Amino acid sequence: MGSAGIRVNAIVPGYIETDMTRAMTDLARKEALNAIPLSRFGDVTEIADATVFLATNKYANNCVLNLDGGLSAV
């Protein structure tokens, strides 16, 4: 695909502060927050920033960005 000028990148989000996470039970929310090394949910603007980067950086190809506050490293 690269030879055709097509770049493929992915964003792998963790828990993001949205209506869905706000609807979690208190216990589920507490357990999720305790599992995340940064001890917080991500913000939609943090995902948006990464999206803009991947869309505009012409050398970014085959990138997988884990935006999960470190959860995938645990």
PQR file with spaces between the fields and no chain letter, atoms N, CA, C, O and H, PARSE charges and radii, in Angstrom:
ATOM       1  N    MET     1       0.814   -1.193    0.000 -0.4000 1.5000
ATOM       2  CA   MET     1       0.000    0.000    0.000 -0.0000 2.0000
ATOM       3  C    MET     1       0.858    1.258    0.000  0.5500 1.7000
ATOM       4  O    MET     1       0.511    2.260   -0.626 -0.5500 1.4000
ATOM       5  N    GLY     2       1.973    1.194    0.704 -0.4000 1.5000
ATOM       6  CA   GLY     2       2.842    2.360    0.772 -0.0000 2.0000
ATOM       7  C    GLY     2       3.318    2.806   -0.592  0.5500 1.7000
ATOM       8  O    GLY     2       3.443    4.003   -0.853 -0.5500 1.4000
ATOM       9  H    GLY     2       2.255    0.380    1.212  0.4000 1.0000
ATOM      10  N    SER     3       3.586    1.839   -1.470 -0.4000 1.5000
ATOM      11  CA   SER     3       4.050    2.200   -2.811 -0.0000 2.0000
ATOM      12  C    SER     3       2.968    2.927   -3.601  0.5500 1.7000
ATOM      13  O    SER     3       3.263    3.620   -4.575 -0.5500 1.4000
ATOM      14  H    SER     3       3.485    0.867   -1.258  0.4000 1.0000
ATOM      15  N    ALA     4       1.723    2.770   -3.183 -0.4000 1.5000
ATOM      16  CA   ALA     4       0.605    3.472   -3.823 -0.0000 2.0000
ATOM      17  C    ALA     4       0.277    4.773   -3.097  0.5500 1.7000
ATOM      18  O    ALA     4      -0.697    5.449   -3.429 -0.5500 1.4000
ATOM      19  H    ALA     4       1.483    2.207   -2.392  0.4000 1.0000
ATOM      20  N    GLY     5       1.098    5.119   -2.104 -0.4000 1.5000
ATOM      21  CA   GLY     5       0.864    6.353   -1.359 -0.0000 2.0000
ATOM      22  C    GLY     5      -0.197    6.230   -0.279  0.5500 1.7000
ATOM      23  O    GLY     5      -0.682    7.231    0.248 -0.5500 1.4000
ATOM      24  H    GLY     5       1.890    4.570   -1.834  0.4000 1.0000
ATOM      25  N    ILE     6      -0.552    4.993    0.044 -0.4000 1.5000
ATOM      26  CA   ILE     6      -1.571    4.766    1.074 -0.0000 2.0000
ATOM      27  C    ILE     6      -0.872    4.445    2.389  0.5500 1.7000
ATOM      28  O    ILE     6      -0.071    3.513    2.467 -0.5500 1.4000
ATOM      29  H    ILE     6      -0.157    4.180   -0.384  0.4000 1.0000
ATOM      30  N    ARG     7      -1.178    5.217    3.409 -0.4000 1.5000
ATOM      31  CA   ARG     7      -0.618    4.992    4.740 -0.0000 2.0000
ATOM      32  C    ARG     7      -1.695    4.374    5.622  0.5500 1.7000
ATOM      33  O    ARG     7      -2.868    4.737    5.531 -0.5500 1.4000
ATOM      34  H    ARG     7      -1.828    5.974    3.345  0.4000 1.0000
ATOM      35  N    VAL     8      -1.295    3.447    6.468 -0.4000 1.5000
ATOM      36  CA   VAL     8      -2.234    2.789    7.370 -0.0000 2.0000
ATOM      37  C    VAL     8      -1.709    2.932    8.794  0.5500 1.7000
ATOM      38  O    VAL     8      -0.599    2.499    9.103 -0.5500 1.4000
ATOM      39  H    VAL     8      -0.342    3.152    6.543  0.4000 1.0000
ATOM      40  N    ASN     9      -2.507    3.534    9.644 -0.4000 1.5000
ATOM      41  CA   ASN     9      -2.158    3.744   11.049 -0.0000 2.0000
ATOM      42  C    ASN     9      -3.375    3.415   11.899  0.5500 1.7000
ATOM      43  O    ASN     9      -4.499    3.375   11.398 -0.5500 1.4000
ATOM      44  H    ASN     9      -3.409    3.886    9.393  0.4000 1.0000
ATOM      45  N    ALA    10      -3.151    3.182   13.169 -0.4000 1.5000
ATOM      46  CA   ALA    10      -4.258    2.846   14.064 -0.0000 2.0000
ATOM      47  C    ALA    10      -4.073    3.507   15.420  0.5500 1.7000
ATOM      48  O    ALA    10      -2.956    3.692   15.904 -0.5500 1.4000
ATOM      49  H    ALA    10      -2.238    3.214   13.576  0.4000 1.0000
ATOM      50  N    ILE    11      -5.195    3.853   16.010 -0.4000 1.5000
ATOM      51  CA   ILE    11      -5.222    4.348   17.386 -0.0000 2.0000
ATOM      52  C    ILE    11      -5.973    3.314   18.212  0.5500 1.7000
ATOM      53  O    ILE    11      -7.091    2.924   17.876 -0.5500 1.4000
ATOM      54  H    ILE    11      -6.103    3.703   15.617  0.4000 1.0000
ATOM      55  N    VAL    12      -5.345    2.880   19.291 -0.4000 1.5000
ATOM      56  CA   VAL    12      -5.949    1.893   20.181 -0.0000 2.0000
ATOM      57  C    VAL    12      -6.249    2.605   21.498  0.5500 1.7000
ATOM      58  O    VAL    12      -5.383    2.696   22.368 -0.5500 1.4000
ATOM      59  H    VAL    12      -4.437    3.197   19.564  0.4000 1.0000
ATOM      60  N    PRO    13      -7.468    3.106   21.642 -0.5600 1.5000
ATOM      61  CA   PRO    13      -7.781    3.858   22.856  0.2800 2.0000
ATOM      62  C    PRO    13      -8.104    2.940   24.028  0.5500 1.7000
ATOM      63  O    PRO    13      -8.614    1.832   23.860 -0.5500 1.4000
ATOM      64  N    GLY    14      -7.797    3.428   25.191 -0.4000 1.5000
ATOM      65  CA   GLY    14      -8.233    2.760   26.406 -0.0000 2.0000
ATOM      66  C    GLY    14      -9.542    3.397   26.844  0.5500 1.7000
ATOM      67  O    GLY    14     -10.376    3.762   26.015 -0.5500 1.4000
ATOM      68  H    GLY    14      -7.383    4.328   25.328  0.4000 1.0000
ATOM      69  N    TYR    15      -9.712    3.526   28.133 -0.4000 1.5000
ATOM      70  CA   TYR    15     -10.911    4.176   28.661 -0.0000 2.0000
ATOM      71  C    TYR    15     -10.828    5.674   28.382  0.5500 1.7000
ATOM      72  O    TYR    15      -9.861    6.335   28.760 -0.5500 1.4000
ATOM      73  H    TYR    15      -9.035    3.229   28.806  0.4000 1.0000
ATOM      74  N    ILE    16     -11.848    6.196   27.721 -0.4000 1.5000
ATOM      75  CA   ILE    16     -11.919    7.611   27.395 -0.0000 2.0000
ATOM      76  C    ILE    16     -13.155    8.180   28.081  0.5500 1.7000
ATOM      77  O    ILE    16     -14.209    7.546   28.092 -0.5500 1.4000
ATOM      78  H    ILE    16     -12.634    5.659   27.414  0.4000 1.0000
ATOM      79  N    GLU    17     -13.028    9.358   28.645 -0.4000 1.5000
ATOM      80  CA   GLU    17     -14.141   10.005   29.359 -0.0000 2.0000
ATOM      81  C    GLU    17     -15.227   10.374   28.350  0.5500 1.7000
ATOM      82  O    GLU    17     -15.124   11.375   27.640 -0.5500 1.4000
ATOM      83  H    GLU    17     -12.171    9.873   28.636  0.4000 1.0000
ATOM      84  N    THR    18     -16.264    9.549   28.302 -0.4000 1.5000
ATOM      85  CA   THR    18     -17.400    9.747   27.397 -0.0000 2.0000
ATOM      86  C    THR    18     -18.677    9.397   28.150  0.5500 1.7000
ATOM      87  O    THR    18     -18.634    9.017   29.320 -0.5500 1.4000
ATOM      88  H    THR    18     -16.348    8.736   28.878  0.4000 1.0000
ATOM      89  N    ASP    19     -19.808    9.527   27.475 -0.4000 1.5000
ATOM      90  CA   ASP    19     -21.071    9.120   28.091 -0.0000 2.0000
ATOM      91  C    ASP    19     -21.016    7.650   28.513  0.5500 1.7000
ATOM      92  O    ASP    19     -21.592    7.268   29.532 -0.5500 1.4000
ATOM      93  H    ASP    19     -19.843    9.836   26.524  0.4000 1.0000
ATOM      94  N    MET    20     -20.326    6.835   27.729 -0.4000 1.5000
ATOM      95  CA   MET    20     -20.245    5.408   28.036 -0.0000 2.0000
ATOM      96  C    MET    20     -19.496    5.160   29.348  0.5500 1.7000
ATOM      97  O    MET    20     -19.948    4.364   30.171 -0.5500 1.4000
ATOM      98  H    MET    20     -19.858    7.145   26.901  0.4000 1.0000
ATOM      99  N    THR    21     -18.375    5.822   29.549 -0.4000 1.5000
ATOM     100  CA   THR    21     -17.640    5.607   30.799 -0.0000 2.0000
ATOM     101  C    THR    21     -18.324    6.300   31.969  0.5500 1.7000
ATOM     102  O    THR    21     -18.229    5.836   33.105 -0.5500 1.4000
ATOM     103  H    THR    21     -18.009    6.469   28.880  0.4000 1.0000
ATOM     104  N    ARG    22     -19.010    7.397   31.704 -0.4000 1.5000
ATOM     105  CA   ARG    22     -19.751    8.060   32.788 -0.0000 2.0000
ATOM     106  C    ARG    22     -20.927    7.205   33.254  0.5500 1.7000
ATOM     107  O    ARG    22     -21.400    7.360   34.379 -0.5500 1.4000
ATOM     108  H    ARG    22     -19.087    7.774   30.781  0.4000 1.0000
ATOM     109  N    ALA    23     -21.399    6.304   32.391 -0.4000 1.5000
ATOM     110  CA   ALA    23     -22.519    5.430   32.744 -0.0000 2.0000
ATOM     111  C    ALA    23     -22.073    4.186   33.515  0.5500 1.7000
ATOM     112  O    ALA    23     -22.911    3.398   33.952 -0.5500 1.4000
ATOM     113  H    ALA    23     -21.015    6.178   31.477  0.4000 1.0000
ATOM     114  N    MET    24     -20.775    4.007   33.684 -0.4000 1.5000
ATOM     115  CA   MET    24     -20.272    2.853   34.427 -0.0000 2.0000
ATOM     116  C    MET    24     -20.712    2.940   35.887  0.5500 1.7000
ATOM     117  O    MET    24     -20.886    4.029   36.433 -0.5500 1.4000
ATOM     118  H    MET    24     -20.094    4.648   33.329  0.4000 1.0000
ATOM     119  N    THR    25     -20.886    1.788   36.499 -0.4000 1.5000
ATOM     120  CA   THR    25     -21.188    1.793   37.927 -0.0000 2.0000
ATOM     121  C    THR    25     -19.986    2.362   38.674  0.5500 1.7000
ATOM     122  O    THR    25     -18.865    2.363   38.164 -0.5500 1.4000
ATOM     123  H    THR    25     -20.744    0.903   36.056  0.4000 1.0000
ATOM     124  N    ASP    26     -20.231    2.836   39.867 -0.4000 1.5000
ATOM     125  CA   ASP    26     -19.132    3.388   40.667 -0.0000 2.0000
ATOM     126  C    ASP    26     -18.026    2.358   40.877  0.5500 1.7000
ATOM     127  O    ASP    26     -16.841    2.684   40.812 -0.5500 1.4000
ATOM     128  H    ASP    26     -21.141    2.836   40.281  0.4000 1.0000
ATOM     129  N    LEU    27     -18.422    1.122   41.127 -0.4000 1.5000
ATOM     130  CA   LEU    27     -17.433    0.071   41.360 -0.0000 2.0000
ATOM     131  C    LEU    27     -16.619   -0.200   40.092  0.5500 1.7000
ATOM     132  O    LEU    27     -15.394   -0.304   40.152 -0.5500 1.4000
ATOM     133  H    LEU    27     -19.385    0.858   41.181  0.4000 1.0000
ATOM     134  N    ALA    28     -17.287   -0.313   38.957 -0.4000 1.5000
ATOM     135  CA   ALA    28     -16.581   -0.577   37.693 -0.0000 2.0000
ATOM     136  C    ALA    28     -15.632    0.568   37.359  0.5500 1.7000
ATOM     137  O    ALA    28     -14.511    0.344   36.901 -0.5500 1.4000
ATOM     138  H    ALA    28     -18.283   -0.229   38.908  0.4000 1.0000
ATOM     139  N    ARG    29     -16.086    1.781   37.590 -0.4000 1.5000
ATOM     140  CA   ARG    29     -15.248    2.952   37.313 -0.0000 2.0000
ATOM     141  C    ARG    29     -14.011    2.952   38.225  0.5500 1.7000
ATOM     142  O    ARG    29     -12.896    3.206   37.771 -0.5500 1.4000
ATOM     143  H    ARG    29     -16.996    1.962   37.961  0.4000 1.0000
ATOM     144  N    LYS    30     -14.223    2.666   39.506 -0.4000 1.5000
ATOM     145  CA   LYS    30     -13.116    2.639   40.465 -0.0000 2.0000
ATOM     146  C    LYS    30     -12.106    1.562   40.091  0.5500 1.7000
ATOM     147  O    LYS    30     -10.900    1.804   40.141 -0.5500 1.4000
ATOM     148  H    LYS    30     -15.129    2.459   39.876  0.4000 1.0000
ATOM     149  N    GLU    31     -12.579    0.381   39.719 -0.4000 1.5000
ATOM     150  CA   GLU    31     -11.683   -0.709   39.341 -0.0000 2.0000
ATOM     151  C    GLU    31     -10.892   -0.364   38.080  0.5500 1.7000
ATOM     152  O    GLU    31      -9.701   -0.658   37.989 -0.5500 1.4000
ATOM     153  H    GLU    31     -13.559    0.184   39.678  0.4000 1.0000
ATOM     154  N    ALA    32     -11.559    0.259   37.110 -0.4000 1.5000
ATOM     155  CA   ALA    32     -10.872    0.655   35.876 -0.0000 2.0000
ATOM     156  C    ALA    32      -9.796    1.690   36.176  0.5500 1.7000
ATOM     157  O    ALA    32      -8.669    1.577   35.693 -0.5500 1.4000
ATOM     158  H    ALA    32     -12.527    0.498   37.184  0.4000 1.0000
ATOM     159  N    LEU    33     -10.136    2.687   36.965 -0.4000 1.5000
ATOM     160  CA   LEU    33      -9.168    3.731   37.304 -0.0000 2.0000
ATOM     161  C    LEU    33      -7.980    3.170   38.076  0.5500 1.7000
ATOM     162  O    LEU    33      -6.846    3.607   37.880 -0.5500 1.4000
ATOM     163  H    LEU    33     -11.051    2.778   37.358  0.4000 1.0000
ATOM     164  N    ASN    34      -8.235    2.210   38.944 -0.4000 1.5000
ATOM     165  CA   ASN    34      -7.146    1.586   39.706 -0.0000 2.0000
ATOM     166  C    ASN    34      -6.212    0.777   38.812  0.5500 1.7000
ATOM     167  O    ASN    34      -5.038    0.605   39.139 -0.5500 1.4000
ATOM     168  H    ASN    34      -9.156    1.855   39.103  0.4000 1.0000
ATOM     169  N    ALA    35      -6.719    0.283   37.693 -0.4000 1.5000
ATOM     170  CA   ALA    35      -5.906   -0.526   36.778 -0.0000 2.0000
ATOM     171  C    ALA    35      -5.044    0.320   35.846  0.5500 1.7000
ATOM     172  O    ALA    35      -4.064   -0.175   35.289 -0.5500 1.4000
ATOM     173  H    ALA    35      -7.672    0.423   37.427  0.4000 1.0000
ATOM     174  N    ILE    36      -5.402    1.589   35.672 -0.4000 1.5000
ATOM     175  CA   ILE    36      -4.691    2.471   34.747 -0.0000 2.0000
ATOM     176  C    ILE    36      -3.539    3.144   35.487  0.5500 1.7000
ATOM     177  O    ILE    36      -3.773    3.832   36.481 -0.5500 1.4000
ATOM     178  H    ILE    36      -6.198    1.991   36.125  0.4000 1.0000
ATOM     179  N    PRO    37      -2.299    2.964   35.028 -0.5600 1.5000
ATOM     180  CA   PRO    37      -1.158    3.569   35.722  0.2800 2.0000
ATOM     181  C    PRO    37      -1.268    5.086   35.910  0.5500 1.7000
ATOM     182  O    PRO    37      -0.793    5.607   36.919 -0.5500 1.4000
ATOM     183  N    LEU    38      -1.876    5.799   34.973 -0.4000 1.5000
ATOM     184  CA   LEU    38      -2.027    7.250   35.142 -0.0000 2.0000
ATOM     185  C    LEU    38      -3.228    7.613   36.019  0.5500 1.7000
ATOM     186  O    LEU    38      -3.449    8.788   36.310 -0.5500 1.4000
ATOM     187  H    LEU    38      -2.262    5.375   34.154  0.4000 1.0000
ATOM     188  N    SER    39      -3.998    6.617   36.438 -0.4000 1.5000
ATOM     189  CA   SER    39      -5.129    6.788   37.367 -0.0000 2.0000
ATOM     190  C    SER    39      -6.205    7.752   36.875  0.5500 1.7000
ATOM     191  O    SER    39      -6.844    8.439   37.671 -0.5500 1.4000
ATOM     192  H    SER    39      -3.818    5.662   36.201  0.4000 1.0000
ATOM     193  N    ARG    40      -6.399    7.798   35.558 -0.4000 1.5000
ATOM     194  CA   ARG    40      -7.471    8.633   35.011 -0.0000 2.0000
ATOM     195  C    ARG    40      -7.865    8.104   33.646  0.5500 1.7000
ATOM     196  O    ARG    40      -7.106    7.384   32.998 -0.5500 1.4000
ATOM     197  H    ARG    40      -5.880    7.239   34.911  0.4000 1.0000
ATOM     198  N    PHE    41      -9.065    8.472   33.221 -0.4000 1.5000
ATOM     199  CA   PHE    41      -9.500    8.157   31.869 -0.0000 2.0000
ATOM     200  C    PHE    41      -8.945    9.217   30.932  0.5500 1.7000
ATOM     201  O    PHE    41      -8.666   10.342   31.346 -0.5500 1.4000
ATOM     202  H    PHE    41      -9.681    9.057   33.747  0.4000 1.0000
ATOM     203  N    GLY    42      -8.789    8.855   29.686 -0.4000 1.5000
ATOM     204  CA   GLY    42      -8.313    9.808   28.697 -0.0000 2.0000
ATOM     205  C    GLY    42      -9.403   10.802   28.331  0.5500 1.7000
ATOM     206  O    GLY    42     -10.584   10.597   28.612 -0.5500 1.4000
ATOM     207  H    GLY    42      -9.015    7.941   29.349  0.4000 1.0000
ATOM     208  N    ASP    43      -8.977   11.871   27.702 -0.4000 1.5000
ATOM     209  CA   ASP    43      -9.895   12.907   27.238 -0.0000 2.0000
ATOM     210  C    ASP    43     -10.020   12.793   25.722  0.5500 1.7000
ATOM     211  O    ASP    43      -9.057   12.437   25.043 -0.5500 1.4000
ATOM     212  H    ASP    43      -8.018   12.038   27.473  0.4000 1.0000
ATOM     213  N    VAL    44     -11.204   13.093   25.194 -0.4000 1.5000
ATOM     214  CA   VAL    44     -11.405   12.981   23.746 -0.0000 2.0000
ATOM     215  C    VAL    44     -10.428   13.859   22.969  0.5500 1.7000
ATOM     216  O    VAL    44     -10.065   13.526   21.841 -0.5500 1.4000
ATOM     217  H    VAL    44     -11.986   13.382   25.746  0.4000 1.0000
ATOM     218  N    THR    45     -10.000   14.967   23.554 -0.4000 1.5000
ATOM     219  CA   THR    45      -9.049   15.830   22.842 -0.0000 2.0000
ATOM     220  C    THR    45      -7.689   15.149   22.688  0.5500 1.7000
ATOM     221  O    THR    45      -6.958   15.429   21.739 -0.5500 1.4000
ATOM     222  H    THR    45     -10.294   15.237   24.471  0.4000 1.0000
ATOM     223  N    GLU    46      -7.352   14.260   23.617 -0.4000 1.5000
ATOM     224  CA   GLU    46      -6.091   13.527   23.503 -0.0000 2.0000
ATOM     225  C    GLU    46      -6.138   12.551   22.326  0.5500 1.7000
ATOM     226  O    GLU    46      -5.134   12.346   21.643 -0.5500 1.4000
ATOM     227  H    GLU    46      -7.947   14.032   24.388  0.4000 1.0000
ATOM     228  N    ILE    47      -7.291   11.960   22.095 -0.4000 1.5000
ATOM     229  CA   ILE    47      -7.468   11.087   20.933 -0.0000 2.0000
ATOM     230  C    ILE    47      -7.460   11.930   19.662  0.5500 1.7000
ATOM     231  O    ILE    47      -6.861   11.543   18.658 -0.5500 1.4000
ATOM     232  H    ILE    47      -8.107   12.127   22.649  0.4000 1.0000
ATOM     233  N    ALA    48      -8.122   13.074   19.708 -0.4000 1.5000
ATOM     234  CA   ALA    48      -8.166   13.962   18.543 -0.0000 2.0000
ATOM     235  C    ALA    48      -6.770   14.435   18.159  0.5500 1.7000
ATOM     236  O    ALA    48      -6.437   14.477   16.975 -0.5500 1.4000
ATOM     237  H    ALA    48      -8.609   13.388   20.523  0.4000 1.0000
ATOM     238  N    ASP    49      -5.958   14.788   19.136 -0.4000 1.5000
ATOM     239  CA   ASP    49      -4.585   15.230   18.858 -0.0000 2.0000
ATOM     240  C    ASP    49      -3.797   14.145   18.122  0.5500 1.7000
ATOM     241  O    ASP    49      -3.082   14.431   17.162 -0.5500 1.4000
ATOM     242  H    ASP    49      -6.229   14.754   20.098  0.4000 1.0000
ATOM     243  N    ALA    50      -3.932   12.915   18.574 -0.4000 1.5000
ATOM     244  CA   ALA    50      -3.220   11.808   17.933 -0.0000 2.0000
ATOM     245  C    ALA    50      -3.742   11.571   16.519  0.5500 1.7000
ATOM     246  O    ALA    50      -2.972   11.253   15.612 -0.5500 1.4000
ATOM     247  H    ALA    50      -4.513   12.683   19.354  0.4000 1.0000
ATOM     248  N    THR    51      -5.038   11.724   16.339 -0.4000 1.5000
ATOM     249  CA   THR    51      -5.641   11.551   15.018 -0.0000 2.0000
ATOM     250  C    THR    51      -5.100   12.582   14.040  0.5500 1.7000
ATOM     251  O    THR    51      -4.761   12.254   12.903 -0.5500 1.4000
ATOM     252  H    THR    51      -5.663   11.982   17.076  0.4000 1.0000
ATOM     253  N    VAL    52      -5.022   13.822   14.485 -0.4000 1.5000
ATOM     254  CA   VAL    52      -4.481   14.887   13.628 -0.0000 2.0000
ATOM     255  C    VAL    52      -3.027   14.587   13.282  0.5500 1.7000
ATOM     256  O    VAL    52      -2.617   14.744   12.132 -0.5500 1.4000
ATOM     257  H    VAL    52      -5.297   14.088   15.409  0.4000 1.0000
ATOM     258  N    PHE    53      -2.249   14.159   14.266 -0.4000 1.5000
ATOM     259  CA   PHE    53      -0.847   13.823   14.003 -0.0000 2.0000
ATOM     260  C    PHE    53      -0.736   12.746   12.932  0.5500 1.7000
ATOM     261  O    PHE    53       0.009   12.906   11.966 -0.5500 1.4000
ATOM     262  H    PHE    53      -2.582   14.032   15.201  0.4000 1.0000
ATOM     263  N    LEU    54      -1.473   11.650   13.098 -0.4000 1.5000
ATOM     264  CA   LEU    54      -1.367   10.552   12.137 -0.0000 2.0000
ATOM     265  C    LEU    54      -1.876   10.947   10.754  0.5500 1.7000
ATOM     266  O    LEU    54      -1.386   10.447    9.741 -0.5500 1.4000
ATOM     267  H    LEU    54      -2.078   11.520   13.883  0.4000 1.0000
ATOM     268  N    ALA    55      -2.851   11.836   10.715 -0.4000 1.5000
ATOM     269  CA   ALA    55      -3.400   12.265    9.426 -0.0000 2.0000
ATOM     270  C    ALA    55      -2.487   13.242    8.698  0.5500 1.7000
ATOM     271  O    ALA    55      -2.500   13.300    7.468 -0.5500 1.4000
ATOM     272  H    ALA    55      -3.249   12.241   11.538  0.4000 1.0000
ATOM     273  N    THR    56      -1.702   14.003    9.437 -0.4000 1.5000
ATOM     274  CA   THR    56      -0.909   15.060    8.804 -0.0000 2.0000
ATOM     275  C    THR    56       0.565   14.717    8.630  0.5500 1.7000
ATOM     276  O    THR    56       1.222   15.279    7.754 -0.5500 1.4000
ATOM     277  H    THR    56      -1.691   13.956   10.436  0.4000 1.0000
ATOM     278  N    ASN    57       1.095   13.820    9.431 -0.4000 1.5000
ATOM     279  CA   ASN    57       2.504   13.453    9.306 -0.0000 2.0000
ATOM     280  C    ASN    57       2.649   12.467    8.152  0.5500 1.7000
ATOM     281  O    ASN    57       2.222   11.317    8.258 -0.5500 1.4000
ATOM     282  H    ASN    57       0.561   13.363   10.143  0.4000 1.0000
ATOM     283  N    LYS    58       3.235   12.903    7.075 -0.4000 1.5000
ATOM     284  CA   LYS    58       3.308   12.100    5.850 -0.0000 2.0000
ATOM     285  C    LYS    58       4.274   10.919    5.955  0.5500 1.7000
ATOM     286  O    LYS    58       4.256   10.037    5.097 -0.5500 1.4000
ATOM     287  H    LYS    58       3.582   13.837    6.989  0.4000 1.0000
ATOM     288  N    TYR    59       5.109   10.886    6.983 -0.4000 1.5000
ATOM     289  CA   TYR    59       6.047    9.782    7.152 -0.0000 2.0000
ATOM     290  C    TYR    59       5.506    8.721    8.115  0.5500 1.7000
ATOM     291  O    TYR    59       6.062    7.628    8.218 -0.5500 1.4000
ATOM     292  H    TYR    59       5.124   11.602    7.681  0.4000 1.0000
ATOM     293  N    ALA    60       4.436    9.045    8.806 -0.4000 1.5000
ATOM     294  CA   ALA    60       3.837    8.086    9.737 -0.0000 2.0000
ATOM     295  C    ALA    60       3.108    7.008    8.944  0.5500 1.7000
ATOM     296  O    ALA    60       2.133    7.289    8.247 -0.5500 1.4000
ATOM     297  H    ALA    60       3.984    9.933    8.722  0.4000 1.0000
ATOM     298  N    ASN    61       3.584    5.787    9.054 -0.4000 1.5000
ATOM     299  CA   ASN    61       2.973    4.660    8.360 -0.0000 2.0000
ATOM     300  C    ASN    61       3.198    3.410    9.202  0.5500 1.7000
ATOM     301  O    ASN    61       4.282    3.203    9.746 -0.5500 1.4000
ATOM     302  H    ASN    61       4.376    5.558    9.620  0.4000 1.0000
ATOM     303  N    ASN    62       2.167    2.586    9.301 -0.4000 1.5000
ATOM     304  CA   ASN    62       2.232    1.363   10.092 -0.0000 2.0000
ATOM     305  C    ASN    62       2.415    1.668   11.580  0.5500 1.7000
ATOM     306  O    ASN    62       3.067    0.913   12.301 -0.5500 1.4000
ATOM     307  H    ASN    62       1.287    2.754    8.859  0.4000 1.0000
ATOM     308  N    CYS    63       1.837    2.772   12.025 -0.4000 1.5000
ATOM     309  CA   CYS    63       1.915    3.162   13.433 -0.0000 2.0000
ATOM     310  C    CYS    63       0.692    2.648   14.184  0.5500 1.7000
ATOM     311  O    CYS    63      -0.435    2.742   13.696 -0.5500 1.4000
ATOM     312  H    CYS    63       1.307    3.385   11.439  0.4000 1.0000
ATOM     313  N    VAL    64       0.924    2.114   15.356 -0.4000 1.5000
ATOM     314  CA   VAL    64      -0.156    1.725   16.253 -0.0000 2.0000
ATOM     315  C    VAL    64       0.076    2.484   17.552  0.5500 1.7000
ATOM     316  O    VAL    64       1.044    2.223   18.266 -0.5500 1.4000
ATOM     317  H    VAL    64       1.839    2.038   15.752  0.4000 1.0000
ATOM     318  N    LEU    65      -0.813    3.423   17.855 -0.4000 1.5000
ATOM     319  CA   LEU    65      -0.676    4.240   19.066 -0.0000 2.0000
ATOM     320  C    LEU    65      -1.617    3.718   20.142  0.5500 1.7000
ATOM     321  O    LEU    65      -2.837    3.774   19.991 -0.5500 1.4000
ATOM     322  H    LEU    65      -1.599    3.636   17.275  0.4000 1.0000
ATOM     323  N    ASN    66      -1.049    3.214   21.217 -0.4000 1.5000
ATOM     324  CA   ASN    66      -1.844    2.812   22.375 -0.0000 2.0000
ATOM     325  C    ASN    66      -2.028    4.038   23.250  0.5500 1.7000
ATOM     326  O    ASN    66      -1.082    4.502   23.887 -0.5500 1.4000
ATOM     327  H    ASN    66      -0.057    3.168   21.339  0.4000 1.0000
ATOM     328  N    LEU    67      -3.222    4.553   23.280 -0.4000 1.5000
ATOM     329  CA   LEU    67      -3.535    5.720   24.113 -0.0000 2.0000
ATOM     330  C    LEU    67      -4.438    5.246   25.240  0.5500 1.7000
ATOM     331  O    LEU    67      -5.655    5.432   25.209 -0.5500 1.4000
ATOM     332  H    LEU    67      -3.990    4.176   22.763  0.4000 1.0000
ATOM     333  N    ASP    68      -3.818    4.635   26.225 -0.4000 1.5000
ATOM     334  CA   ASP    68      -4.592    3.994   27.283 -0.0000 2.0000
ATOM     335  C    ASP    68      -4.069    4.289   28.682  0.5500 1.7000
ATOM     336  O    ASP    68      -4.381    3.570   29.631 -0.5500 1.4000
ATOM     337  H    ASP    68      -2.830    4.484   26.250  0.4000 1.0000
ATOM     338  N    GLY    69      -3.282    5.335   28.806 -0.4000 1.5000
ATOM     339  CA   GLY    69      -2.762    5.699   30.118 -0.0000 2.0000
ATOM     340  C    GLY    69      -1.805    4.684   30.707  0.5500 1.7000
ATOM     341  O    GLY    69      -1.536    4.702   31.908 -0.5500 1.4000
ATOM     342  H    GLY    69      -3.028    5.918   28.035  0.4000 1.0000
ATOM     343  N    GLY    70      -1.288    3.795   29.866 -0.4000 1.5000
ATOM     344  CA   GLY    70      -0.362    2.770   30.326 -0.0000 2.0000
ATOM     345  C    GLY    70      -1.017    1.440   30.645  0.5500 1.7000
ATOM     346  O    GLY    70      -0.333    0.505   31.061 -0.5500 1.4000
ATOM     347  H    GLY    70      -1.506    3.780   28.890  0.4000 1.0000
ATOM     348  N    LEU    71      -2.326    1.331   30.461 -0.4000 1.5000
ATOM     349  CA   LEU    71      -3.048    0.109   30.813 -0.0000 2.0000
ATOM     350  C    LEU    71      -2.505   -1.113   30.077  0.5500 1.7000
ATOM     351  O    LEU    71      -2.417   -2.192   30.662 -0.5500 1.4000
ATOM     352  H    LEU    71      -2.882    2.091   30.122  0.4000 1.0000
ATOM     353  N    SER    72      -2.143   -0.961   28.812 -0.4000 1.5000
ATOM     354  CA   SER    72      -1.661   -2.116   28.042 -0.0000 2.0000
ATOM     355  C    SER    72      -0.278   -2.580   28.494  0.5500 1.7000
ATOM     356  O    SER    72       0.154   -3.672   28.125 -0.5500 1.4000
ATOM     357  H    SER    72      -2.215   -0.083   28.337  0.4000 1.0000
ATOM     358  N    ALA    73       0.408   -1.784   29.272 -0.4000 1.5000
ATOM     359  CA   ALA    73       1.739   -2.159   29.753 -0.0000 2.0000
ATOM     360  C    ALA    73       1.688   -2.937   31.063  0.5500 1.7000
ATOM     361  O    ALA    73       2.699   -3.474   31.515 -0.5500 1.4000
ATOM     362  H    ALA    73       0.057   -0.897   29.572  0.4000 1.0000
ATOM     363  N    VAL    74       0.517   -2.992   31.662 -0.4000 1.5000
ATOM     364  CA   VAL    74       0.381   -3.651   32.961 -0.0000 2.0000
ATOM     365  C    VAL    74       0.238   -5.145   32.773  0.5500 1.7000
ATOM     366  O    VAL    74       0.111   -5.881   33.751 -0.5500 1.4000
ATOM     367  H    VAL    74      -0.304   -2.556   31.295  0.4000 1.0000
